[in-house]
Amino acid sequence: MKKIKEEGATTESVSEQRTTGRYAMKDENEKRLQQEHDVKAVLATILYSIPHAVIVLKERHIIFANPAVEAVFGWKPEELIGKTTRVLYRSDEEYE
C-alpha cells in the first residue's frame, strides 16, 4: 500500500484514510439522525400535552392526534391515526 505524508500529519495509507473518513461520516450521520429523532420526540411530547385538539396531516392522512381530539371529534387519537381526513367531514362534497 502506498504511504502518503502530509505536513504535520502522521503517515497513513490512502486506504486507512478512506476508512477513517467513512467512519467519521457514518458517525456524523448517526449523530444527525439521533438529533432529529430527539427533536421529533420533544415536539410530539409538546403536541401531546397541549389541552387543545391537535391533528398533524401528511398528504391528507392523519399522522398524529393528541388526546384532546376526542372531546372535539369524538375519536380517540389511535382511531384517527392512519386514516384520511375524509373522516372529519360530513360528506364527500365537503371533503373535496
N, C-alpha and C positions, 0 to 999 in steps of 0.2 A: 504494500500500500504506500502510495506517495505521501510523504510528510510535508506539511507546509508550516511556515513560521511567519507570524506577524509580529510587528514591533511591540514589545511589552507583553506578548501573549505566550502561553505555553504551547509546545508543539503537539498538535493533534492531527490525526489523519482526516482527510476530507470526509470519509465515511463516519468517523466519530462526530464530526461537526454536524453533519446532516442528521444523525440520530439524536444528538443533543438538541438540535433545533426543532425536530419533530416532537420530542418530549416537552419542550418549552411551549410550543404551540398547543399541544394537547392539554397541558396544564392550564394555559390561559383560556382555552375554550371551555374546559371543565369549570374553571373559576367563574367565567362569564355566565354559563348556564346555571350554576348554583345561585349566583346573584339574582338572575332573572326569576328563578324559582322562589327565592326568598321574598322578592318584591311582590310577586303574584300572591304568595301566601299572606303577606301583610294586607294587601288590597282586599283579598277575599275575606279576611277577618274583619276589616273595617266595614265592608259592604254587608256582611252577615249581621253585624251588630247594630246597624242603623235601624231606628224604630220605624222608618217609612219603607213602603214597598219598593224594592229594587229588583229589576229584571235586566239581565245583560243578554244582548242578542248578537248573533253572528249569522248573517245571511238568512234572516227571518226565522232562525231557530233559537230557542231559549237555551243558553249555556250556563246561566246562573240565576238563581232566585233566592232571595233571603226569606226568613220566616214571616216577615210582615206581609208578604203577598197573600197569605191565607186569609187575612182579615179583609183585604181588598177584593180578591178574585175568587176566594173560596177553594183554592187549590193549595195543597202542601207543596213546598219547593221541589221535593223529589218527584212529584207528579207532573210538574211542568217541565223540568229539565229534559232536553232532548226533543220536545215537541215543537211544532212550528207555532208561530204567533197566531195562526188561524184560531186556536182555542180561546183566544182573548176577545174574539169578535162574535157578534150575534148572527152574522150571515156572511155568505161568500161575497156578497156585494160590498159590505163594509170592509172586508178583508182586502179586496182588490183595490 
